[in-house]
Amino acid sequence: ALKHEFDEINYIDILDCNGGDHGYPFATNFNPEINIREVSANGSYWEDGKWVETKPMEIKKEYDFKGVGKKDMYLLHHEELESLGIHIPGIKRIRFFMTFGQSYLTHLKCLENVGMTSIEPIMYEGKEIVPLQFLKAVLPDPASLGERTVGKTNIGCIFIGKKDGKEKTYHLYNICDHQECYKEVGSQAISYTTGVPAMIGAMLVMNGTWSKAGVYNIEEFDPDPFMDALNQFGLPWEEDHDPVLVD
């Protein structure tokens, strides 16, 4: 977006929508420990050069996602904010939102209320256990969800910035089908949309396309080979030059 669409990006909202249904009353689409800790932790976003912290799930927005429909999404802390807030020139605010259904949130709140999301060790029948790790053991294995998950994901970024002195908005996103992913690689779209970009990044480093001395984040390299590879390897992206913005 910065290379081709903007001279300066001021605002970014990262929207991660999963419109899939696996049929279980409660299950996580990836490692339950990571997923539950991520959701139950305080949220935060980068604004005017500093972090603004929020209570867990405090900020809720509704958004109409192409290919999925209207979903409730919640502001979370996500690690990419930590580097993008530094490396994107002119950035004033960057936020991350993820969608959750009411059933998921109700189950999670009940588990939290009875202490099952705690990471503090407890003694049980003479053995030390971590409640969240025990919960992980009794929940459905995320790897088993692919065959039964239907629906689509819509993951992307909405940008507000300037081009040739004028304000501009832009939405770059991908829509991915859970069942199409399962047919191709035997997993649901959450694993697919996580794994394919990582594979592409590794490929570009190994073939020398991305090569610098030192340690860099992905946004510090030329985006064109990466974006071309997304189209080639199953995550084609779409554009909207007049998107609906998040409040």
Summary of the structure (lengths in Angstrom):
residues: 247
radius of gyration: 19.3
end to end distance: 20.9
largest distance: 68.3
contacts: 722
relative contact order: 0.19
helix: 33%
strand: 32%
